[in-house]
C-alpha cells in the first residue's frame, strides 16, 4: 500500500509542477469559481452533497472524499480571461505633481492558459479514506504591452512633465502570480449520517512584476533613506526581477451531515496559508514582500428534489482584507508615507513594502452559488449552475488594479458527465463570466478616470478511473 502511495504521490507532484508553471487570472477575486470539473459545471457547488464527485472534491470539502471511490482523476482546463483598461483624458497632463496614464482603451495580452489537476484516493479500513490532490487555483496575470505614454514630472520639483512609454512610464507592465496546492486529506465516517475530513495543505507561489519602477519613490526603502538624511538610493526589489517563489502551508477541514434521506449539509474551512516572503519584491508588497493566501469558509446544502435531480446551494467567503498586501488600500501612501505626502515626515509604514504598505485595496468576497445535477439515465448526468459575488476592487484603487483587474461577479456554467463502457467517467464543464467593469478617479491624477473591464470563459475536461 505505502509503495503505491509513494509512486502516486510522485506523479501528483510532477503534474503539480506543470500546474505551477501555468498562469491564470481567476474568477472570485483570484480564487477559482470551483475545483474539479463536476463541481465547476455546477458553479462550484457541492459542499453538502454526498454524490461521488471523485477524489478532487477533497479540495472543496475534505469530508466528501468518503463518498469517492478508490480512484484516479485528472483534469485539464483551458482558461481565457479578457481584460482591458480605459484611461480618460486629463486636465493635469502630468503637471502639478500628477501622474497621468496615457489616454485610450487597451487590452492585456496573455489570454489563454492551460491549468491541469490530478487527484488520487485510497480506501482504507473502517470507512477511512486518504486523498492526495494537486491543483492550481488562480493568480493575477496581466501583460500590458499596448498603452498610451504616461506623463509625469520625474524630478517632483514642478519641472515640465515628460512623456514616457508604458502604463506607468516604465515600458511593458504587468504581474504574474501563480499558485498551486497539494492537499492531503484523511476522512472518515462516524455513521451513515455524518462524515469528517481534515489534513494539511502545502502551497507554492511564483510572482513577477514589471513596468512599475516609477513607483520607486513611494517605496519604504527609498523613503527611509531620505528620512535618515542619506539621500535617494536605488530600490532594487520593486520591479523587473523575474520570477520569485515562496512556499507555505495551512490546513483544511470539513464535515458533512445527512438531515434526512434527501437533504444534507456541509461545512468546510481552509486556513490562511502562511507563506515565505517574496524577497525579490520586498519593495512592492507590504511587510517586506509578504503575500500570504487568505482563508476561506464554505457552507452548503444539497437536496434530492427527485430521484434524478439534485439541487445544491453553497456560500463561500474569502478573506482578502486580512492579507495586507492585497487588502490594504493605495490610500495608505497618503496616510502613512511622507514621500507621497510630505506633511507626514518622517512616517514610512504606509509606503510600498512597509509594515502597513499600500496594496490593491481588495474587500472580502462572498460568493453565492446554485447548482443542479440532472441524471438522464444510468450513464449520463447534465449539470448547470450560476454564481454571484460582488467584485473586490474599490473605485479609489483602480489605478494600481490595472495590474490585477479581478472584477468578475457572475458565472454561468454547464457540464455533462458520462460513464464509459470501461467504467471510467468523462466530465466536460463550461463556464462563462459576462463582462463586468469598475471605474474611479486615478489616485495620482484626480482629473482622470480609469475604467477596468473583464470577461472570461473556461472549458474543462476530466476523466476518472
N, C-alpha and C positions, 0 to 999 in steps of 0.2 A: 504493500500500500504506500509506504513512505517513498519508495523508489519511483513509483508512478507519480506521486505528488511532486517530487523534485523535478522530474522531466517536464511535467505540465507547467510548473512554475517558471522554468527556464524559457519555455515557449511563450508564456504570458509576458515575461519580461522583454523578450526580443520584439514581440508585437507591440508592446507598450512603448518601446523606444521609437517605433515608427509613429505612434500617436504623438510622442513628444516632439518629433521633428516636423509635425504638421502645424499650420497656423490657422486661426479662425477668430471670428468675432461672434460671440454667442448671442442669446436671444433675450433672456430676462436679465438685463444688465450684461454681465459676461458669464452667466450660468446658462446652460442649455435648457430648452423647454422640457426635456426629459432625457433619460438614459435607457438605451435599448430600443430596438425597432418596434416591439409590440406596445410598449408604453408610449413612445413618441407618436405612434399612429393614433393614440387616444389622448393627445395633447399633454402627454407626460403624466397621466393619471395611473393609479393602481396601488396607492399606499395601503388601502384597506381591502384589496382583492385577494382571494385565495385561488385565483386562476393560475395555472402553471405558465408563468411568463419567462421561464428559463433562468439560468444562473445569474445573468446580468441584472435581474431585478433586485439583487442584493445591494446594488448601488443606489436604489430608490428606497427600499426598506429592508434592512438585513434580516428581519424575521421571516420575510416571504420566501427565502430560499428553501424553507422546509417543504414547500409545495413544488419545487423544481425537481427534475429527475437527476440521475447520475450522468450529467450531460456536458458536452462542449457546446459553446455558442460563439460565433464570430459574426461581426457586422462591419459594414463599410458605408459611411455617409459621404455624399457629395454635397457640400455646403456652399451656398453662394450669397454673401451679403453684398448689397449695392449701397454705397454711401456717397454722399455729396455734401458740400457746404456752399452757401451763398453769402458773399460779403457785399453789403450795400455801399453806396458812395459815402464819402466822409467830408465833413466840413473842415476837420482839423488837418487832414492830409499830412500827418506826421509832425505838425507844428505844436508848440506849447507843451512838449513832453509826451505827446500822444504817440502810440504805436498803432499804425493803420495797416490793416490787412488789405492786400490787393483786391480791388473790386471785381466781382464776377461770380459765376457759378462754376464749380469744379468738382470732378469725380475722382474718387480714390481708385487707384489701380488695385491689383490683387483681389480678384472676385471669385476664385474657385479654390476650394480646399478639400482634400480627402481626409477623412477622420475615421480610422478603424477602431474597433474594440474587440476584446476577447475575454471570455469567462469560462470557468470550469467549476463544477460542483461534484462533491463526493458524498454519497450517503454512508453514514456511519451507524453504529449500533444505537439502539434506544431512541430512534427518531431524531437523531442529530445529523446535521449537515455542515460540511466545511466547503466554503466557496472562495475562490480567488477571481477577481475581475480587474482588468486593466483597461482604462478608457480615458479619452480626452474630454475636457469639459470647459472649452471656451478659451478666451483670450481677447485681447484688444489689438486688432491688426489693422493698420491703415498705411497707405503708401501714396502720399500726395506729391506726384511728380508733374502735375499740372497746377498752375497757380498764377495769380497776379502778383507783381512785385510788391513787397512790403515797404512802407515809408516810415522812417523814424529818425530821431536825432541821436547819432551814435555817441556824441560827447555828453549829452544830458545837460548842456550849458546854453541851450537856446540857439544853437547854430542852425544853418539851413539844413532841413531834412535831406537824407539821401534815399534813394530807391535801391533796394537790394532784392535779388531773386529768392523766392521761397515763400511759403506761407508765413513763416516767421523770420524772413530775411536771412536764412542760413541754408539755402538750397533745398533739395528734396527733403521732405519732412515725413515723419510717421513714427509709430511704435509697433512693436511685435511682441506680444505676450502670449506664451504657450503654457498650458497647464495639463498635467497628466496625473492620474491617480491609480494606485494599487490598493484595492480593498481586500481585506482578509476577514471573512465573516464566519462566525461559529453560531449556529442557530439550532433551536430545538423546540419541542412541544411539551407543555405541561399536561395537556389533554387535547382532545379533538377540537376544543373551542378556544385555545389560547396558545400562541407561539411567540417566541422571543428570538432576538439575534443581536450580536454585538461583535465588535472587532476593531483593530487598528486600521487607519488609512494613511498610507505613505504618499506624499505629494512631491511633484517635481515641477519646477518652473524654469522658463527661459525668457529673457527680456532683452530688447534692444530699443533704443531711441535714436533718432537722427533729426537734424534740421532744426534744433531748438537751442543752439549755443547762444543765441541772442538773449536768452533769459539769464545768462551768467551773472549779471549784476544783481539779480534777486536771489542768488544762492547764499546760504549761510556762510560757506567758506569765504566768499568774497566779502560779505558784509562784516564778518568778524575781523577780517584783516583791516578793513577801513576803520572800524571802531577802535581797534587797538593802536591805530596810528601807523600801521605798517604799509599802507598804500595798497593799490589794486594788485591782485595776484591772479594767476590763471585758475580756472575752475575746471579741473580735468575729468570729473566724474558726472557730467551732466548729459552729454550728447555724443553720439558717434563712436562709441567704444565697442561696437559689435555686440554679440550675444553674451550675456552673463547668465549664470544659472544659480538656482537655490533649491534646497531640499528641506523638507519638514514633515510633520506628521500631526495627526489628530486621531479621533475615534468616531465611530458611527454606531448607533444602536437603534433598535426598533422593536415594536410589539404589534401583534395582530390579535383581534378577538372576534369571535362569532357571537352575535347577539341573538341570532336565530338561524334557521337553515338557509335563509335567503339574504340576510343582512349582516354585514361585517364591517369592522372599523380597523384603522391602523394609525400608528403614530411613529415617526422616525425623526432622529436628530443627528446631525453631523456637526461636530465641534469646530470651532475656529482652528485653522491649521497654523501652527507656529512655524514660520519659515526663516531660513537664513536670509540675511540682508543681501540685496544686490549691491555689492561693494563697488562695482564699476559705474553705478548710478546713484552713489550716495549723496551727490549734489542735486538730485532731482526729487527723490521720494522722501517723505517725512521720516524722521527717526533714522537718518543716515542710510537710506536705501531700504527701509522696511517695506515689505509687501506681503503681509500675512493674508490668508484666504479666509473670508468671512464664514461664520457659522450659518447653518440653515436648519429650519424646523419645518416638518411636513406632516400634515394630518389628512386623512381621507376616509370616505365611506364608500362601500360597494354594495349594490343591490341587484339581485336577480329579479328583474321585472317579470320575465317569463323564463321558461326552460332554455330559451335560445338567445335572450337579450340581457346583457349585463350593463348596468349604469354605474359609473364611477364619478365621484366629485372629490377633488383634492384642493387643499390650500397650502401654499408654500411661502415662507418668508425667508429672505436673505438679508443678513445684517451688514450691508455695505458701510453704513455710517460708523460702525465700530472699528473700521480699518482706516487709520489716519491718512495714509497715502491715497486712499480712494475717497473717503468721506469728507475730509477737510476741505472747506471752500477756498477758492482763489482769494477771497477777501482777506484771508489770513496774512497775505502780503501787506495789505493796507493797515492791518491792526497789529501786526507783530514783526514787521521787517522794515527797518528805518531806511534802507536803500530804495524802498518803494514809497515810503512816507517819512521824510527827514525829521518830522516832528517827534518821531518815536525814538530818536537816538538815545542809547545805542542798542535798542531791542532787536534781536535777530531770530527768536524762536519760531516766528511765523514764516521765515524765509524758506526757500526750497531746500530740502534736506534737513531742516530744523526739527526740533522735538515736536513742534506743533505746525510743521511746514504745510504750505498750501498744497492742495491736491485737486482732485476732479470735482469735488462737491457733490458726490452721489448720495441720494437718500436710500433708505432701505426699500426693498422691492417686495411686495406681496402679490403673488400670482394666484388667480382663481381658475381652476381647470375642470372641465366637464368632458367625460369620455364615454364612448359606447362600444361594446363588442357584440356583434350580431352573428351568431353561428348559423349559417345557411344549411349546412349538412355536417356529417361527422368529420369531414376533412377540411372544410373551408370556413373561415371567420372573417367578416368585414369589420373594420374599426374606423371610428370617426371621433373628432374632438375639437374643442375650442377652448382657448385660454385667454385671460386678460390680466394685465398688470400695468400700473402706472409706471412710465419710464422714469429713471432715477435722476436725470440731469436737470438742474435748476437753470432758469433763464440767466442768472447772473454769472454762470460758469460756462457759457457756450464757447468762449474763445479757446480755453485750454482743452475743451472736449472736442475740438476739431480733431485732436489726436485719437479720441475714443468715443465716437458718436453712438453709444449704445441706447438708442431711443425706441426700440421696439415695444409694442404694447399688446397687440392682438396676434394670435396664432390660430390658423385653421389647419386641421390635419386629417389625413385619410390613409388607410392601410388595409392590407389583406394578408392573412396567414393561411397557408395551405400545407396540409400533411401529405408528404410524398409517399410513393409506393414503398420506399425503403425504410420508412418510419421517421425520416428527418422532417423538420418543419422549416419551411421557407416563409419569410415575412418581408413584405415591402411596406415602406412608410413614406408619405409625402407631407411636407409642411410648407405653408405659405404664410408669410407675415406681411400684410399690406403696409404701404408707406406711412411713416409717422415723421413728424418734424417737431423741433423746438427752436424758438427764436428768442434772442435777447440782445441787449446792448453789450458791446465789447468793453471789458473792464478797463482796457488801456486806451480806448477811444470811444467815449460815450456818445459821440455823434455818428457812430457806425453800428449797424445791426448785423449780427451773424445768425444765419439760419442753418441748422443741421437737419439733414434728411436721410432716411434709410428705409429700404425694404429688403426682403430676403426670402429665399426658398431653399429647401433641402430635400434630397432623395436618399433614402437609406435602404439597404438590403441586408438581411441577416439570415443565417442558417444555423439550425440547432440539430445536433445528433447525439 
